[in-house]
């Protein structure tokens, strides 16, 4: 798994916490922020955006990915996720699959934070060991 500089990591973690402030979560009251690090050093942030119908709700991680991809970015190094819960915040299954579309699962780092600012680091392949990808569509 790729390692990132300490100053970049601090900025990434702080960006995730700051992104949480823009959360629209009137139904769950559970705010989540994510900060996605591109290979070129750019950081895109996202927050969860809930909807009364629930299924249209968009997670913070997917918001960050969509923002980055819509700006032409396709290569990502790491993501940090911060939330209001007492434990470490982990991306949901849908977010894991969306991230898997754009990352090398052996190298992409997922920093899961708790509300005190502590974090743990996992490789994407640890969180989604059998992702569905382009090779599956090609029958490889």
N, C-alpha and C positions, 0 to 999 in steps of 0.2 A: 504494500500500500504506500502511495506517495506521501511524503512528509512535507509540510508547509512551514515557512518561517514563523517564528513566535509572534512577531509583530503582525503578520498577516492573519494568523490564527486569532489573536486578540481582536483585530478589526472585524473578522468574520463572526465571532461569537457576540461581540457588541452589536453588530448590525442585526443579528437575529433577535436579540432582546429588544432593540429599538423598533424593528418591524412589527413586533407583537402589539405595540401601542396603536397601530392602525387597524387592528382586528375588528371585524364586524361580527360579533358573536352574541346577539341579543337572546338567543334561545338556550344555548348551552352555558353561556357565561365563561367559556373556556377559551382564552386567547392563545393563539400560536403564531409565532413569527419564524421565518426561515431566511437564511442568507446563503446564496449559491455562489461559489467561487468558480469563475471561468478560468481556463488555462492561461489567458492573457492577463489575469489579475483583477479583472472587473468583477464587482460583486453586484448581484441582483437580489433584491429582497422581495418577500411576499408575506402575506398574512392570511389567516383563514377568513373566508367570507361566507357566512351562513345565509340560508334562505328558509322561509317558512315551510316550503315544501320538502325540505331536507335533502332530497337527492340532488338538487342543483348546487348544493354547498360545495365550495372549492377550498381545498386545504392550502395552507401556507406554502408547502413545498411545491405543489403544482403551480401556484401563482407565480413563484419565483422562476420556475422552469419556463412557463409560458412567456413571461416577460423577456427572459433572456433569448429564447428561441425566436420570438417575434422581432428581436433586434438583430438577428443574424448569428447569434452565438450557438455553437454546436459542441464545444469541447469544455468539459467541466472537471474540476479537481476535487471539490469538497462541498459539503453543505452542513450548516449548523442549524439546529432546530431548538427553539426556546418556547416554553409554555408556562402556564400558571399552575400546573400540577406539582405535587410534591416529589414525584419520581422523574426519571429521565424520559424525555419526549422522544418517541420513536415514530418514524413515518408509517402511515397506514399502508396496507397492501397495494392500493391503487397508486399511491405516490411512489412506492418502491418500483412498481412496474414502469411508471412514467420515467423515473430517473434511469432505470436500466436501459431504456431506449437510447440514451445519449452518453453513457459512461462505460468505462472499462471496469467491470465489477471487482477486479483484482486490485485496482489502483485508487478507485474513488473512495474518499473518506466521508463517513457520516458522523458528525459530532452531535451527540444527544445531550442536551443540557437539562438541569433541574432548575427550579426557581431561585436557588441560592447562587447560581452561576457555576456550579460544578459541572463537569462534562465527562463523558466517556466517548471513546472513538472506536468505530467499527468499520470494516471494509464492507462495501455494498454486497459482496458475495456472501457475507455472513448473515445479512438481513434478508436476502432473497437468493437462496442458493440455486434454485432451478427456474430462473426467469425465462419468459418467452420472448424470443427476439427474432431478428431478421433471418438468422440461420434456420430457425424452425419453419419459417415460411418457405424457405428454399429447399427444405427437405434434407438439410445437411446434418 
